[in-house]
Amino acid sequence: MLKDKYFKMWEDRGLALVWIDLDAQKNKRLKEISGYGRNKLVYLYSKGFVKCFTSKKDWKKERIIGEKFFSNHQLAKRVLKKARRDMKGVLSYYKKLWKTDLAKLEDKELIDHLNRVFDYYSNFLAYFEISQPQRTEIIEKTLKEKFGDVSIEAKDDIFIQENKDWKNLVKVYKEKGLRSKKTNNSIEKYLDKYMFFGAFETFKVLNKNALIKRLKKEELQRDRKENILLKNNKKSIKNKLVDVLSDYAALRSDLSQYWTTPIVLGKLKLFKELSRRSKIKLKDLELMLRDELNEALEKKFKNLKVRSNKFALVSNNYKSRFYYGDDYQRIKRWVEQDEKELKRGVVVNKGVAKGLIKIISSEFNLEKQFPKFKKGDILVTQMTTPNYLPILRQASGIITDEGGMLSHAAIVSRELNLPCIVGTKNATKVLKDEDLVEMDAKKGTVKILKRK
């Protein structure tokens, strides 16, 4: 059934099956854009949790393709320009769709919107995948050999823009008050630009009441000292490769809003209306592939219950097949056989740190987990986002399952000068809360000194 060796790429919770289907299919688009898209993937689904495994052969091929792609500066810039052009106006469409009364649409119109959202998701996810760690790995080694430690800083991405716009909004609010016309205009302008910002973590779209509540909370904290990221003191390197990687680091941040927003739209709006019309329960719609969702208003599906517990979806040459029962267990044992020991990660900022491990899972509500994190602890997580900043400022080190030199953890660790190891594949599974460890972000290793 499986011949290649596999390792875990990512894991998540609550993903509808269609997003897994599109994750596999987006590799066709990735092949068109960059010359190669991985074609051997295994998805393990268990009671709402999904793990994605990729073949080691695909990983090796992507390393080579990534080097060729980024070394061809003209091609990389051309693809970057196309991605930016494709992004233009799409968030406006998402905002318009959010405000649309779907109940008033014809069946065909609803399905057309569904497919448009699916197409945007696949397209932007393909652009995002271009800067995945394996595709920059050889390039990173080349740059280190030439320049030593290289700092890739994201240019003015959406998170930097949002931070500036938020500070400006707070300033207007504090000067003019909530009832002023200028404050209300500023609020509307901010909402228009960032209504989906952070929605992927909360599954809540920002509205005026939520924003005002946030502003009032800021008012209570008006006397606190402003926490800002430290400026990177490393010498700026003038190099075409470094320049294009910086562009892609910013693109990667921006794209997170374009390929996660469809998930929010699907979960909160499109699937709900499709469920109402098709009489298919929402939980069953979330167990359907794209082609099945397209036919949900025309056909009856009887095989969905078997998918509700555990299954493996194996994608080979962009064609997917389900496996259940004993076949599922065999596939699970095969792809997880390498998961017991902590893998050597990628060092993105050097240093040594000693402290207690605190695992903050991106699979659960972040704010409820943050209180357990104390100053000097070492953060272990699947991947970081800007929402992690409150605890990143207290951390003595960062270890992630995912990521590479262009990841959020890599960029922030350099700005805060924190030892950081990314791409360990399984740190959140091998390490435990309260483990006392020494992380050596020179060699990319983590040594457990004491386990509770």
N, C-alpha and C positions, 0 to 999 in steps of 0.2 A: 504493500500500500504506500509506504513512504521509504525512500532510499536515502535522501539527503539528511544531514544533521541540521537541526534547527535551534534557534535561541529566541527568547522573548524580546519583542520589539516594544510593546506597550500593553497596558491594561487599563480598563475603565469600567465604569458602572452605568447601568441604565441606558445603554445605547440600543436604539431600535435596530433590528436586523438590517434594514435598508442601508444604514450608515456603514455597516460592515461590508455589505455587498458592494457599495460604492467605493469603499476603501480598496477593495480588490480590483475593481474595474478601472479605477483612476490610473492604474499603472499603464494602461493603453495610452492614455493621454501623456503620461510621463515619458513614455517611449518616444512619442512624436516630438516632444519638446526637447528632450536631452539625449536621445539615442538609446536609452534603455529604461525599462520599467520592470521591477521584479515580478516574476510570474509564478513563484511557489510560496504560498502562504497558508498558514493553518490558524484558524480562529477557534478557540475553545470557549464555549458558552456554558455557564453554570449559574442558574437561578438569578439572572440579571447581571452577572459579571462576565466580562469578556477579556480574554488574553489573545494577543496577536503574536504569532511566531513566524519568523522568516528563515529561509534556508541560508546556511553559511556560504553556499556557492553564489547565491544572489548577492549577498553582502560583499563578497570579494569582487564580483563584477562591477558592482556599483562604485566601489572605491576607485577602480580604474577609469570608469566612465566619468566620475566626478572630477578626477584630475584632468582628463581631456577637456571636459566642459569648461571648468574655471580657468584653465590655461589658455583657452581660446577667448580672449577678452571681448572680442567683437561679438561672438555668439552669446556669451553670458550677458553682455549689455543689451543685446537685441531682445533676448528673452525677458530680461528685466523690464525693458520698455513696454513689451507686449503685456506683461503681467499688470503693470501700472495702468495701461490703457484699458485692459479688461475690467479692472477694479473700478474704473471711473463710472459713477452713476449707479453702481449695484446696490450700495447701501440705501440710496434713495428709493430704489425698487423695494427693498426689504421693508423700509418704513411705510411706504404706500400700501404694501400688502398687509402689514400689521393693522393698518387702519381700515382695511377693506372689510365689508360685511360679506363674508364668504357664503352665507346662507342665500344671498340674492344671486349668486352666480349659477350659470348653467353647469351641468355635470362636466362637459368638455372643458369649460373655462377652469374649473377647479383642478381637473387632472393636468391641464396645461401649466397652471401655476406650480403644481406639485413637481412636474418634470423640469420646469425652469429652475426651481430651487435645487433639485437634484443635480442638474447640469452645472450650476454655479459651484456647488459643493465639490464635485469631482474635479472641476477645472482648477479651483483655487487650492485644493488639497495637493494636486499635482505640482503646482508652483511651489508650495510649501515644502514638498518632499525633495525638491532639487537641492536644498541646503541642509538635508539631513546629515548627521555626523559621519556616516560612512563615505559620503560623497566629498567631504572636505578633509578626510583623514590624511591622505597622501600629501595634499596641498599644505596642510598644517605642518607636516614634517619638513617639507621643502622650505617653508618660510622660517622655521626654527633653525634649520641648518644655515640659512643665509643671514638671518638677523638676530638669532637668539630668541629670547622670549618676545612673542609678538602679541600685541593687544589689538583685538578687533573690536572697535566700538561701533554700535549701531548709530546710524545717523538719525535725523529728527523723525522718529517713528511715532505711531499713534499714541503710545503710552507717554512719551515725552510731551507731545502736544496736549494730551488730556490733562497732564499735571500742570502745565502752564495755564490752560483755560480754566481749570478748577481754582487755581490761586487767584486769577483775575476775577472770577465770579465771587469768591469769598471776600475779596477786597471791596468790590462794589456793594455787596450785601452789608458789610460792616460799616461802610461809609454812608450808605443811603437808606438802609433799612429794608424790610421785607415788602412794604407797601408802595415803594417808589416804582415809577414806570421804568426807570433805568434797570433796577434789579430784576423786575419781571421780564423785561426784554432780554436781559442776560441769561436768565433761567431758561427761557424758551429757546434761545440760541444754543445753549449748552445741551439741552434735551434733544434738539434736532440733530445735533452732531453725535451724541453719545448715548442714545436711548438703549442700544444693545450692548453697551460697554460693560463687560463683566457678567453678562447674562448667562454665559455658559457655565459659570461656577454656581450661580444662584437660581437659574431658571426663572428669573424675575426681570421683566423689562422695566427700565427706569422710567418713572412717571414724576409729575410735578410734586405730589405729596411726599414721595420718598426723597426727592432732592431737597425739599424744604426741611425735612426732618434731619437730613445730613448736614445742612447748613446750620441749623440750630445747635446741633451737636458740636460743630466747629466753633460756634460762638462760646460754648461752655469751656472750650479748650484754648481760648484766644491768647492766654498768657503762657502757654507751653513753649518750650524752645523748639524751633523748627528743625526737624531732622532732614538733612539733605545728604545726598550721595556724595562721597568724597570725590574730588577730581583726580583723574588718573594722571600720575606724574611721569609715566613712561614717555619716552621720546616718540613723537609721531613719525611714522615711517611713510615716506613717499614712494609708493610702489603700486603699479596697476592692479596687481592681484589683491593686495590689501584693500585697495579702494573698492574693487568690485565686491569683495567679501563684506565690506562694511555696508554697501548698498543692499546686499542680500540679507544681512542681519536685520536691517530696518524693514525690508520687505517681509521677512519671516514674522516679525512682530505685527505688522499691519494685517497680514493675511489671516492671523488668528481670529480677527473680527469677521472675516469674510467666509471662512469655512466652518466656524462654530455657530454663527448666527442662523444658518439654515437649520441646524439641529434644534435650536430654540424655537424657531418658527414652526418646524415640523411637529415638535412635541406639544407646543402650547396652542397651536391654531389649526394647521392643515390636517393633522391626523384626527383632531377632534371633530372637524366638520365631515371628514371622510367617514368616520365612525358613525356619525348621526345618519348619513345618507345610506350607507351600505348595511347598516344594522350589525356590523362586525364590531365586537368589543375592542376598545382601545388597546388593551393588553395583547389582543390577537393581531391587530394591525402592526404592532411593534415586532411581530415575529414573521413578517412577510418581506420577501425580496422586492426589488423595484418593479419587475415585470408583473408580479402578483398584485402590487398596489395599484398599478395601472388598470388592472382588470377587476379591482375590488367592487366596482359598481355593476359589473356584468356577470361575474361568476361567483359560485359558492365554493369555499375552501374548507375541506374537512380534515386536512392533515396537520393543522396548526398545533394541536394539543401536544403532540409528540415533541415539539420543539421547546415547550415551555419549561422543561427541566434542565436537561443537559444534551448538548450536541457538539459535534466538530464540523466546521465548514472548511473544506479543503479546496483551495483555489490553485489550479494548475493550468498554465497557459491561458489565463483569464476565463477559465470555465470552472464553476464551483459545484461541489457535491456535498450533501449532508451525510453524516455518519452518526449512528446512535448506538446505545447499549455497549456490547463487548467491543465493537469497532471503535467507539468513542474512547473507551478505556485504554485500548492498545495505542491509539494515536496520542492520547494524553501522556502515557508512560514514555513514549518515544520522544516527544518534543520537550518534555520536562526532565529528561534524564541528566541534564547538565546543570540543574538549578540548585544543587546543594551547597556549593562553595561560592564565595563571593568572587566575582570576576574582577580582573584588573581593569580599572577605569581609565578615562582620559584626563590627564592633568590639564586644567585650563587656567589655574592660578596657583603658583607654587607656595609652599609653606608647610609647617607642621602644626597640628592642633591636637590637644588632648582634652577630652571632655566626655560628658554623658550623651548617649544617642537619644534623640527625640524624633520619632517617626511621625511626620505630618502627612497624612494620606490625601492626595488630590481627589480621592474617590468619595470623600465625605465633606461635610460642611467645615470650611477652614476656620471660621471664627470660633466655633465650639472647641477646636483642638488647640488654638493658639495659647490659652492660659497655662497649659502644662509646660510651655517652653520658657526656660529661664536663661538669663544672661550667661554666656559661656558654653551653652549646650551646642552640640553638633547636629545640624539639621540633616535628616535623611528623608527623601521624598521621591516620588516618581519623576516629577519635573516641577520647576518653580514658575510662577507667573508674577506680575506686579502686585497681586494681592498678598504675596508672601513678605513684602517689604517690612512690615512691622516686626517680624521675628528675624528676618535676615540681618537687621541692624543689631540684634542681640547675639547672633550666632558667632561661634569661634571657627566654624568650618561648615562646608556644604558638601553633601554626597547625594547624587541622584542616580536613578535607574537609567534615565534617558538623557539625550542631549549630546552636543558636541561643542566646537569652538564658537558657534554662532547662536547657541542657546541662551535663554534669558539668564540662567544660573551662571553661565560663563561670563557674560557681560557684567552682571551685577557684582560677581565675586571680585572682578578686577577693579571695579569702581570702589568697592568697600575694602579692597585688599584682604580678602578672606581666602584661606586655603580651600581649593575646590576641586573635587573629582566628579566627573560626570560620566554617563554611559556605562555604569557598572552592570547594567541589565537586571540585577536582582538584589540590590542592597536592602530594599524594603522588606524582602523575604528572609534574607540571611541574618541581618542585624535585628536586634530587639531593643525596645524601649528600656532605658536605664543601663544598657551596656556601657561600660567604661572602655573607651577605645583611644588609640593613637592613630590618627590619619596622617600619612606621609604623602603630601601633595607634591612630591618630587618624583617619587617612584610610582605613584598611583595605587598605593596599597593602604589597607586598613587592618590594624592589629587589635584584636579584642583582648584587653588587659584583665577585665573582670566582668563576669556575667552574674546578674542578680538571681 
